[in-house]
């Protein structure tokens, strides 16, 4: 699918979310300063649209039950090792915001070995998580 046009930069208010659809994916866009972040527009708790949440700095709060997520990473601010909401690659070209939903930039456990659940220290497996 590659990058798809989702909005013009001036359409994205700072401090609030903006809902868009890219293919079959509902995406929430958040403008923080000059940066734009894109994440799946669905809270994992009960599916509420995160674009309708309150944005404080880089953290959006779900409008339904108050769960919060860092829009840069998709993680809960106090749980950087959990499973994040999918976040997608964003480009801005000539004032146009483009999102690639096939480029999930925060895939959980991305880049780890196939040793499921194992953590490593100094390149050696600790054997935990078996």
Secondary structure by P-SEA (a helix, b strand, c coil): cccccccccccccccbbbbbbcccbbbbbbbcccbbbbcccccccccccccccccccccccccccccccccccccccccccccccbbbbbbbcccbbbbccccccccccccccccccccccccccccccc
